[in-house]
Amino acid sequence: MPLFGNPFSPKKTPPRKSASLSSLHTLDRSTREIELGLEYGPPTMNLGGQVLKFEEGQWITESGGNASGRELQQLKKRNVQLEEENNLLKLKIEVLLDMLTETTVDCHLMEEELEDIKTRHQRKK
């Protein structure tokens, strides 16, 4: 039998008090707005001097020069698309240059063989 009781049996928690002592939940929305000045809108926050607003599931900057945050996001998406297209075109150019090099080498080999055949034919005459 332990001296100080069983350390593995937790004490029972006391019953909870009432959920809220405030009467704000009884007021309707318009009264709360008038009394407390609450304006419900999209959540905003300030990080490093930039104001961000949560709209349509994305954080968008409100302050930021001439272009809006949505325009900047669209421009960034377009920039990524153009970079991907540019990389694809560079790859295609590289493949085409390899093909051109291969056909040029084949052409030069055929020309050399043709010259060799011509010289052999002239020697036989």
CYANA upper distance limits for C-alpha pairs under 8 A (distance plus 0.5 A):
  1 MET  CA      5 GLY  CA      8.45
  2 PRO  CA      6 ASN  CA      7.13
 23 SER  CA     27 LEU  CA      7.75
 24 LEU  CA     32 ARG  CA      7.88
 27 LEU  CA     31 THR  CA      6.69
 27 LEU  CA     32 ARG  CA      6.73
 28 ASP  CA     32 ARG  CA      6.84
 29 ARG  CA     33 GLU  CA      6.70
 30 SER  CA     34 ILE  CA      6.74
 31 THR  CA     35 GLU  CA      6.46
 32 ARG  CA     36 LEU  CA      6.09
 32 ARG  CA     37 GLY  CA      7.72
 32 ARG  CA     38 LEU  CA      7.28
 33 GLU  CA     37 GLY  CA      5.25
 33 GLU  CA     38 LEU  CA      5.03
 33 GLU  CA     39 GLU  CA      6.91
 34 ILE  CA     38 LEU  CA      7.93
 42 PRO  CA     53 LYS  CA      7.02
 42 PRO  CA     54 PHE  CA      6.29
 42 PRO  CA     55 GLU  CA      7.08
 43 PRO  CA     53 LYS  CA      6.42
 43 PRO  CA     54 PHE  CA      6.12
 44 THR  CA     51 VAL  CA      7.37
 44 THR  CA     52 LEU  CA      5.98
 44 THR  CA     53 LYS  CA      4.89
 44 THR  CA     54 PHE  CA      6.87
 45 MET  CA     51 VAL  CA      6.24
 45 MET  CA     52 LEU  CA      5.84
 45 MET  CA     53 LYS  CA      7.21
 46 ASN  CA     50 GLN  CA      6.07
 46 ASN  CA     51 VAL  CA      4.99
 46 ASN  CA     52 LEU  CA      6.70
 47 LEU  CA     51 VAL  CA      6.96
 47 LEU  CA     52 LEU  CA      7.96
 50 GLN  CA     61 THR  CA      7.20
 50 GLN  CA     62 GLU  CA      7.94
 50 GLN  CA     63 SER  CA      6.52
 50 GLN  CA     64 GLY  CA      8.10
 51 VAL  CA     61 THR  CA      6.19
 51 VAL  CA     62 GLU  CA      6.01
 51 VAL  CA     63 SER  CA      6.41
 52 LEU  CA     59 TRP  CA      6.48
 52 LEU  CA     60 ILE  CA      5.89
 52 LEU  CA     61 THR  CA      4.86
 52 LEU  CA     62 GLU  CA      6.33
 52 LEU  CA     63 SER  CA      8.43
 53 LYS  CA     59 TRP  CA      5.96
 53 LYS  CA     60 ILE  CA      5.72
 53 LYS  CA     61 THR  CA      6.67
 53 LYS  CA     62 GLU  CA      7.10
 54 PHE  CA     58 GLN  CA      6.05
 54 PHE  CA     59 TRP  CA      4.92
 54 PHE  CA     60 ILE  CA      6.69
 55 GLU  CA     59 TRP  CA      6.82
 55 GLU  CA     60 ILE  CA      7.38
 60 ILE  CA     69 GLY  CA      5.69
 60 ILE  CA     70 ARG  CA      7.08
 61 THR  CA     68 SER  CA      7.81
 61 THR  CA     69 GLY  CA      5.45
 62 GLU  CA     68 SER  CA      7.27
 62 GLU  CA     69 GLY  CA      6.89
 63 SER  CA     68 SER  CA      8.19
 64 GLY  CA     68 SER  CA      7.29
 64 GLY  CA     69 GLY  CA      7.87
 67 ALA  CA     71 GLU  CA      6.53
 67 ALA  CA     72 LEU  CA      6.97
 68 SER  CA     72 LEU  CA      6.79
 69 GLY  CA     73 GLN  CA      6.71
 70 ARG  CA     74 GLN  CA      6.73
 71 GLU  CA     75 LEU  CA      6.57
 72 LEU  CA     76 LYS  CA      6.56
 73 GLN  CA     77 LYS  CA      6.69
 74 GLN  CA     78 ARG  CA      6.65
 75 LEU  CA     79 ASN  CA      6.48
 76 LYS  CA     80 VAL  CA      6.74
 77 LYS  CA     81 GLN  CA      6.78
 78 ARG  CA     82 LEU  CA      6.63
 79 ASN  CA     83 GLU  CA      6.61
 80 VAL  CA     84 GLU  CA      6.71
 81 GLN  CA     85 GLU  CA      6.70
 82 LEU  CA     86 ASN  CA      6.44
 83 GLU  CA     87 ASN  CA      6.65
 84 GLU  CA     88 LEU  CA      6.75
 85 GLU  CA     89 LEU  CA      6.67
 86 ASN  CA     90 LYS  CA      6.66
 87 ASN  CA     91 LEU  CA      6.74
 88 LEU  CA     92 LYS  CA      6.76
 89 LEU  CA     93 ILE  CA      6.65
 90 LYS  CA     94 GLU  CA      6.70
 91 LEU  CA     95 VAL  CA      6.78
 92 LYS  CA     96 LEU  CA      6.64
 93 ILE  CA     97 LEU  CA      6.58
 94 GLU  CA     98 ASP  CA      6.74
 95 VAL  CA     99 MET  CA      6.75
 96 LEU  CA    100 LEU  CA      6.58
 97 LEU  CA    101 THR  CA      6.56
 98 ASP  CA    102 GLU  CA      6.69
 99 MET  CA    103 THR  CA      6.73
100 LEU  CA    104 THR  CA      6.51
101 THR  CA    105 VAL  CA      6.66
102 GLU  CA    106 ASP  CA      6.73
103 THR  CA    107 CYS  CA      6.52
104 THR  CA    108 HIS  CA      6.68
105 VAL  CA    109 LEU  CA      6.68
106 ASP  CA    110 MET  CA      6.65
107 CYS  CA    111 GLU  CA      6.65
108 HIS  CA    112 GLU  CA      6.67
109 LEU  CA    113 GLU  CA      6.67
110 MET  CA    114 LEU  CA      6.52
111 GLU  CA    115 GLU  CA      6.63
112 GLU  CA    116 ASP  CA      6.57
113 GLU  CA    117 ILE  CA      6.56
114 LEU  CA    118 LYS  CA      6.62
115 GLU  CA    119 THR  CA      6.67
116 ASP  CA    120 ARG  CA      6.72
117 ILE  CA    121 HIS  CA      6.55
118 LYS  CA    122 GLN  CA      6.66
119 THR  CA    123 ARG  CA      6.74
120 ARG  CA    124 LYS  CA      6.88
121 HIS  CA    125 LYS  CA      7.18
